[in-house]
Amino acid sequence: MEQTSFKRAMKQRHLMLLSFGGVIGTGLFLSSGYTLQQAGPLGTVLSYIVGSILVYLVMLCLGQLAIKHPVTGGFHTYASKYIHPSIGYIVAWFYWLTWTVALGSEFTAVGILMQRWFPEIPEYIFAASAIILVLIFNIISTRFYAEVEFYFSLVKVVTIIVFIILGICVILGLIHYNGYEGIHTVTNRYTNPTFPNGIGAVFLTMLAVNYAFSGTELIGIAAGETENPKQVIPKAIRATLWRLIIFFIGTMVIISILIPSYQGKSLESPFVVIFQKMGIPYAGDIMNLVIITALLSAANSGLYAASRMIWSLANEGVFPKWFGQLNKYRMPINATLFSMVGGLLALLSSIYAADSLYVVLVSIAGLAVVIVWMSICVAYFNAKRYDPSLKIHQSIPIIGFILCLVSCIGMVFDSNQAPALYFGVPFAVIALIYYFIKYHKKRGN
C-alpha cells in the first residue's frame, strides 16, 4: 500500500515530544494573559480544566482510530472513511490552513524577538533564517526531524517544570515574592471578584483554551511513521495527556495567583514578569531564548503536519499526484515545499494585510481546531457502530462533540472570536462545493 511507503522511524519519546512541540508554544508562553483578563483567575483555571477534559475525550477517540488505522494523515482519513470523503476533504484543508497561518505568525515573532539582542538587524533576516532552518529539519529524514523536535520540546518542558517548582516554592513561602502574602493573596485572587466578567466569560474563552491545547492530535498524524503503532500510540497518548494537563493547569494556577491583573503587551510573557519578580537574573533574556525555541518548535511541528495533510490528499486522489511523491529518503518534499509556500504567503499577509486578509486567516484557523476535534468524535462514533470491539464507549465522543459545539456557540458572543464563524463557514461551504464538482464523481461516491 502507498501508506507504508513512509519510513516508520519515530519512537514513543519522539511521538510524545512531537505532541508537546505542537501544543506548548506561544499560546502558553505569551498569550495566556488573554484568558486571565477575560475570565479572571478562577475562571481561567476552570476553563483549562474543562479544556483538559475535552482534549482527553477527543484523544481517547483518536487513539482507538489510530490503532485501528495507523496511517499518515490521521483524522483526515478517518473522517473520509467513517463520515464522508467530502468531510475528510474539508477537515484536511482546514487543518492545513491552521498550520500555515501559524507558520506565518511564528516566523514574524522570531524576527521581532531576535531584535532584543540585535536591534540593528532587520526582522526579515531572522525570519528568513528561521524559514531555512525549519525547512531543512523537515526534508532530511523523519528520524532527523523527530530528533530535532525532541530537543526543541525538551527545552520548553524543562522551563515549565522549573516554573511550576519555583511557583510552588513561592506559594509555600520558601521564596520571597513581592506582593505575595500567603493564603490571604490566594483567597483574594480567586474571590475578589470571583468572575470579573461573569460566569459566561468562562465559556467565551473556551475556544482560546481549546486552541491552546491544539497540537495533541499530531500523534494521530504521525501514526503512519511510528514504530509498532499499536503498542506505542496508546502509551504516548496517555503519557502526553497527563503531562499536558499538569503543565497547563499547574502553570495557569501559578500565573493566576502571582499576577494580580495581567495587562501584558502582545509579546510580553507572564513567565518573564514572574521570573523577574523572583529576582532571577537575566530572566528576560532566558525566556526570550525559550520563546524563540518554542516558536521554532511549533513551526517545525506545523510544517510537518501541513505537509502530511497535503500528501494524504494527493494519496487519496483529491489533489495532484505530484504532491504525493516521496524522495529516496521517503520524505514528501513536494508537499513540504507547497506547505512552506503557504506559510510564506501567511507571513506576507501578516506584514502587509494584517487588518484584512490575515485577520480572516487567523479567524478560520481558530475555528479549524474545533472542527477537527468534532470530526474525530463523529468518526469514532460511527466506527464504534461498525466495530463494537473498539474499547471506548460511544458516550465519550458524544460528550466531546457537545463540548466542542459549546465552544462554537460561545464564539458568537465574543467579538474577538466571532469572525471565525463569519469566514470559516463560507470557507467550508466553498470547499464542499468544489469537492463535489471536481472529485465526487471521480471517486464514485
Secondary structure as UniProt FT lines:
FT   HELIX           2..5
FT   HELIX           12..23
FT   HELIX           26..29
FT   TURN            30..31
FT   HELIX           32..68
FT   TURN            72..74
FT   HELIX           75..82
FT   HELIX           85..114
FT   TURN            115..117
FT   TURN            119..120
FT   HELIX           123..139
FT   HELIX           142..171
FT   TURN            172..173
FT   TURN            178..179
FT   HELIX           183..191
FT   TURN            192..193
FT   TURN            196..197
FT   HELIX           200..204
FT   HELIX           206..213
FT   TURN            214..217
FT   HELIX           218..221
FT   HELIX           222..225
FT   HELIX           229..258
FT   TURN            266..267
FT   HELIX           270..277
FT   TURN            278..279
FT   TURN            281..282
FT   HELIX           283..315
FT   TURN            316..317
FT   HELIX           321..324
FT   TURN            328..329
FT   HELIX           333..352
FT   TURN            354..356
FT   HELIX           357..386
FT   TURN            388..389
FT   HELIX           395..412
FT   TURN            415..418
FT   HELIX           419..438
FT   HELIX           440..443
//
